[in-house]
């Protein structure tokens, strides 16, 4: 596993250039290089993902399908589901979404 490459790819999504390349061809500029950087040890990949910052994990959640597609076991499926639940519970994006929804509902009830 090349953790430096993984971190660089995740960070690139936060820059204009990285995001632009992702939009042009996500497989070529992000998915394939990230899968290559993860390597072939599924246990190591899952441990790494579980220890990632939840907002970074949220950035790369779309690659979960590729990870499952590579290993295709029930254990991998369940581990990825738990990571998705973690993102839904803890990521800044989802917390902000829930806050906006609560405010919207509260505003609708007040009317």
FIKOLZA-1660 file (N, C-alpha, C; in steps of 0.1 Angstrom, whole numbers, plus 5000, padded with zeros to 4 digits):
% residues 111
   i   px   py   pz ch aa at
   1 5008 4988 5000  A  X  N
   1 5000 5000 5000  A  X CA
   1 5009 5012 5000  A  X  C
   2 5006 5022 4991  A  X  N
   2 5013 5034 4990  A  X CA
   2 5005 5045 4996  A  X  C
   3 5006 5047 5009  A  X  N
   3 4998 5057 5017  A  X CA
   3 5001 5071 5012  A  X  C
   4 5013 5074 5008  A  X  N
   4 5017 5087 5004  A  X CA
   4 5009 5091 4991  A  X  C
   5 5008 5081 4982  A  X  N
   5 5001 5083 4969  A  X CA
   5 4986 5084 4972  A  X  C
   6 4981 5076 4982  A  X  N
   6 4966 5077 4985  A  X CA
   6 4963 5091 4990  A  X  C
   7 4972 5096 5000  A  X  N
   7 4969 5109 5006  A  X CA
   7 4970 5120 4995  A  X  C
   8 4980 5119 4986  A  X  N
   8 4981 5129 4975  A  X CA
   8 4969 5129 4966  A  X  C
   9 4964 5117 4963  A  X  N
   9 4952 5117 4954  A  X CA
   9 4940 5123 4961  A  X  C
  10 4938 5119 4974  A  X  N
  10 4927 5125 4982  A  X CA
  10 4928 5140 4982  A  X  C
  11 4940 5145 4985  A  X  N
  11 4942 5159 4986  A  X CA
  11 4940 5166 4973  A  X  C
  12 4943 5159 4962  A  X  N
  12 4941 5165 4949  A  X CA
  12 4926 5168 4946  A  X  C
  13 4918 5161 4952  A  X  N
  13 4903 5163 4949  A  X CA
  13 4899 5177 4955  A  X  C
  14 4907 5181 4965  A  X  N
  14 4903 5194 4972  A  X CA
  14 4909 5206 4964  A  X  C
  15 4917 5204 4954  A  X  N
  15 4922 5215 4946  A  X CA
  15 4915 5216 4933  A  X  C
  16 4915 5228 4927  A  X  N
  16 4908 5230 4915  A  X CA
  16 4913 5220 4904  A  X  C
  17 4926 5219 4903  A  X  N
  17 4932 5210 4892  A  X CA
  17 4928 5196 4894  A  X  C
  18 4929 5191 4906  A  X  N
  18 4926 5177 4909  A  X CA
  18 4911 5174 4906  A  X  C
  19 4902 5183 4910  A  X  N
  19 4888 5181 4908  A  X CA
  19 4885 5182 4893  A  X  C
  20 4892 5191 4886  A  X  N
  20 4889 5192 4872  A  X CA
  20 4893 5180 4864  A  X  C
  21 4905 5174 4868  A  X  N
  21 4909 5161 4862  A  X CA
  21 4899 5150 4865  A  X  C
  22 4894 5150 4878  A  X  N
  22 4884 5140 4882  A  X CA
  22 4872 5141 4873  A  X  C
  23 4867 5153 4871  A  X  N
  23 4855 5155 4862  A  X CA
  23 4858 5151 4848  A  X  C
  24 4870 5153 4843  A  X  N
  24 4873 5149 4829  A  X CA
  24 4873 5134 4827  A  X  C
  25 4880 5127 4836  A  X  N
  25 4880 5112 4835  A  X CA
  25 4884 5106 4849  A  X  C
  26 4874 5104 4857  A  X  N
  26 4876 5099 4871  A  X CA
  26 4883 5086 4871  A  X  C
  27 4881 5077 4862  A  X  N
  27 4888 5064 4863  A  X CA
  27 4903 5066 4860  A  X  C
  28 4906 5074 4850  A  X  N
  28 4920 5076 4846  A  X CA
  28 4928 5084 4857  A  X  C
  29 4922 5094 4862  A  X  N
  29 4929 5103 4871  A  X CA
  29 4927 5101 4886  A  X  C
  30 4918 5092 4889  A  X  N
  30 4916 5090 4903  A  X CA
  30 4913 5076 4907  A  X  C
  31 4903 5069 4902  A  X  N
  31 4900 5056 4906  A  X CA
  31 4911 5046 4903  A  X  C
  32 4916 5045 4891  A  X  N
  32 4927 5035 4888  A  X CA
  32 4939 5038 4896  A  X  C
  33 4944 5051 4897  A  X  N
  33 4956 5053 4905  A  X CA
  33 4954 5050 4920  A  X  C
  34 4942 5053 4925  A  X  N
  34 4939 5050 4939  A  X CA
  34 4938 5035 4942  A  X  C
  35 4932 5028 4933  A  X  N
  35 4931 5013 4934  A  X CA
  35 4945 5007 4934  A  X  C
  36 4954 5012 4925  A  X  N
  36 4967 5008 4924  A  X CA
  36 4975 5011 4937  A  X  C
  37 4973 5023 4942  A  X  N
  37 4980 5027 4955  A  X CA
  37 4975 5018 4967  A  X  C
  38 4962 5014 4967  A  X  N
  38 4957 5005 4977  A  X CA
  38 4964 4992 4977  A  X  C
  39 4967 4987 4966  A  X  N
  39 4974 4974 4965  A  X CA
  39 4964 4962 4966  A  X  C
  40 4968 4950 4970  A  X  N
  40 4960 4938 4969  A  X CA
  40 4957 4932 4982  A  X  C
  41 4960 4938 4993  A  X  N
  41 4958 4933 5006  A  X CA
  41 4945 4939 5012  A  X  C
  42 4934 4932 5010  A  X  N
  42 4921 4937 5014  A  X CA
  42 4920 4941 5029  A  X  C
  43 4926 4933 5037  A  X  N
  43 4926 4936 5052  A  X CA
  43 4933 4949 5054  A  X  C
  44 4944 4951 5048  A  X  N
  44 4952 4963 5050  A  X CA
  44 4944 4975 5044  A  X  C
  45 4937 4973 5033  A  X  N
  45 4929 4984 5028  A  X CA
  45 4917 4988 5037  A  X  C
  46 4911 4978 5043  A  X  N
  46 4899 4981 5052  A  X CA
  46 4904 4987 5065  A  X  C
  47 4915 4983 5070  A  X  N
  47 4921 4989 5082  A  X CA
  47 4924 5004 5079  A  X  C
  48 4931 5006 5067  A  X  N
  48 4934 5020 5064  A  X CA
  48 4922 5029 5062  A  X  C
  49 4912 5024 5055  A  X  N
  49 4899 5031 5053  A  X CA
  49 4893 5034 5067  A  X  C
  50 4892 5025 5075  A  X  N
  50 4886 5027 5088  A  X CA
  50 4893 5037 5097  A  X  C
  51 4906 5039 5095  A  X  N
  51 4914 5048 5102  A  X CA
  51 4915 5062 5096  A  X  C
  52 4910 5063 5083  A  X  N
  52 4910 5076 5076  A  X CA
  52 4901 5086 5083  A  X  C
  53 4905 5099 5082  A  X  N
  53 4896 5110 5086  A  X CA
  53 4883 5108 5079  A  X  C
  54 4872 5110 5086  A  X  N
  54 4859 5107 5080  A  X CA
  54 4856 5116 5068  A  X  C
  55 4860 5129 5068  A  X  N
  55 4858 5138 5057  A  X CA
  55 4866 5133 5045  A  X  C
  56 4878 5128 5047  A  X  N
  56 4886 5122 5036  A  X CA
  56 4879 5110 5030  A  X  C
  57 4874 5102 5039  A  X  N
  57 4867 5090 5036  A  X CA
  57 4854 5094 5027  A  X  C
  58 4848 5104 5031  A  X  N
  58 4836 5109 5024  A  X CA
  58 4840 5113 5009  A  X  C
  59 4852 5119 5008  A  X  N
  59 4857 5123 4995  A  X CA
  59 4858 5111 4985  A  X  C
  60 4862 5099 4991  A  X  N
  60 4865 5088 4982  A  X CA
  60 4855 5077 4983  A  X  C
  61 4843 5080 4989  A  X  N
  61 4833 5069 4991  A  X CA
  61 4829 5063 4978  A  X  C
  62 4830 5070 4967  A  X  N
  62 4826 5064 4954  A  X CA
  62 4835 5053 4949  A  X  C
  63 4846 5051 4955  A  X  N
  63 4855 5040 4951  A  X CA
  63 4851 5027 4958  A  X  C
  64 4842 5028 4968  A  X  N
  64 4839 5016 4975  A  X CA
  64 4834 5005 4966  A  X  C
  65 4826 5009 4955  A  X  N
  65 4822 4999 4945  A  X CA
  65 4833 4992 4939  A  X  C
  66 4844 4999 4936  A  X  N
  66 4855 4993 4929  A  X CA
  66 4863 4984 4939  A  X  C
  67 4863 4987 4951  A  X  N
  67 4870 4979 4961  A  X CA
  67 4862 4966 4963  A  X  C
  68 4849 4967 4964  A  X  N
  68 4840 4955 4964  A  X CA
  68 4842 4947 4952  A  X  C
  69 4842 4953 4940  A  X  N
  69 4843 4946 4927  A  X CA
  69 4856 4939 4926  A  X  C
  70 4866 4943 4933  A  X  N
  70 4879 4937 4932  A  X CA
  70 4880 4924 4941  A  X  C
  71 4873 4925 4953  A  X  N
  71 4875 4914 4963  A  X CA
  71 4862 4906 4964  A  X  C
  72 4850 4912 4963  A  X  N
  72 4837 4905 4962  A  X CA
  72 4835 4894 4973  A  X  C
  73 4837 4898 4986  A  X  N
  73 4833 4889 4996  A  X CA
  73 4823 4895 5005  A  X  C
  74 4815 4888 5013  A  X  N
  74 4805 4893 5022  A  X CA
  74 4812 4902 5033  A  X  C
  75 4824 4898 5037  A  X  N
  75 4831 4905 5047  A  X CA
  75 4834 4919 5042  A  X  C
  76 4839 4920 5030  A  X  N
  76 4842 4933 5024  A  X CA
  76 4830 4942 5022  A  X  C
  77 4819 4936 5018  A  X  N
  77 4806 4943 5016  A  X CA
  77 4802 4948 5030  A  X  C
  78 4802 4940 5040  A  X  N
  78 4798 4945 5053  A  X CA
  78 4807 4956 5059  A  X  C
  79 4820 4955 5057  A  X  N
  79 4830 4965 5061  A  X CA
  79 4827 4978 5054  A  X  C
  80 4824 4977 5041  A  X  N
  80 4822 4990 5034  A  X CA
  80 4809 4996 5038  A  X  C
  81 4799 4988 5041  A  X  N
  81 4786 4993 5046  A  X CA
  81 4788 5001 5059  A  X  C
  82 4796 4995 5068  A  X  N
  82 4799 5002 5081  A  X CA
  82 4806 5015 5078  A  X  C
  83 4815 5015 5069  A  X  N
  83 4822 5028 5065  A  X CA
  83 4812 5038 5060  A  X  C
  84 4803 5034 5052  A  X  N
  84 4792 5043 5047  A  X CA
  84 4784 5048 5058  A  X  C
  85 4780 5040 5068  A  X  N
  85 4773 5044 5079  A  X CA
  85 4781 5054 5087  A  X  C
  86 4794 5052 5089  A  X  N
  86 4803 5061 5096  A  X CA
  86 4802 5075 5089  A  X  C
  87 4803 5075 5076  A  X  N
  87 4803 5087 5068  A  X CA
  87 4790 5095 5071  A  X  C
  88 4779 5087 5070  A  X  N
  88 4765 5093 5072  A  X CA
  88 4764 5099 5086  A  X  C
  89 4770 5093 5096  A  X  N
  89 4769 5097 5110  A  X CA
  89 4778 5109 5113  A  X  C
  90 4790 5108 5107  A  X  N
  90 4801 5117 5112  A  X CA
  90 4807 5128 5103  A  X  C
  91 4804 5126 5090  A  X  N
  91 4811 5136 5081  A  X CA
  91 4805 5150 5082  A  X  C
  92 4813 5159 5080  A  X  N
  92 4809 5173 5080  A  X CA
  92 4798 5176 5070  A  X  C
  93 4799 5170 5058  A  X  N
  93 4789 5172 5047  A  X CA
  93 4776 5167 5052  A  X  C
  94 4775 5155 5058  A  X  N
  94 4762 5150 5062  A  X CA
  94 4757 5157 5074  A  X  C
  95 4765 5162 5083  A  X  N
  95 4761 5170 5095  A  X CA
  95 4754 5183 5090  A  X  C
  96 4761 5189 5080  A  X  N
  96 4755 5201 5075  A  X CA
  96 4742 5199 5067  A  X  C
  97 4741 5188 5060  A  X  N
  97 4729 5184 5053  A  X CA
  97 4718 5182 5063  A  X  C
  98 4720 5174 5074  A  X  N
  98 4710 5172 5084  A  X CA
  98 4706 5185 5091  A  X  C
  99 4715 5194 5093  A  X  N
  99 4712 5207 5099  A  X CA
  99 4703 5215 5090  A  X  C
 100 4706 5216 5077  A  X  N
 100 4698 5223 5067  A  X CA
 100 4684 5217 5067  A  X  C
 101 4683 5204 5067  A  X  N
 101 4670 5197 5066  A  X CA
 101 4662 5200 5078  A  X  C
 102 4668 5200 5090  A  X  N
 102 4661 5203 5102  A  X CA
 102 4656 5217 5102  A  X  C
 103 4664 5227 5097  A  X  N
 103 4660 5241 5097  A  X CA
 103 4649 5242 5087  A  X  C
 104 4650 5235 5075  A  X  N
 104 4639 5236 5065  A  X CA
 104 4626 5231 5071  A  X  C
 105 4627 5220 5078  A  X  N
 105 4614 5214 5083  A  X CA
 105 4609 5223 5094  A  X  C
 106 4618 5229 5102  A  X  N
 106 4613 5238 5113  A  X CA
 106 4606 5250 5107  A  X  C
 107 4612 5255 5096  A  X  N
 107 4607 5267 5089  A  X CA
 107 4593 5264 5083  A  X  C
 108 4592 5252 5078  A  X  N
 108 4579 5248 5072  A  X CA
 108 4568 5246 5082  A  X  C
 109 4572 5241 5094  A  X  N
 109 4562 5239 5105  A  X CA
 109 4558 5253 5110  A  X  C
 110 4567 5262 5110  A  X  N
 110 4564 5276 5116  A  X CA
 110 4555 5283 5107  A  X  C
 111 4554 5280 5094  A  X  N
 111 4545 5287 5085  A  X CA
 111 4531 5284 5086  A  X  C
% end
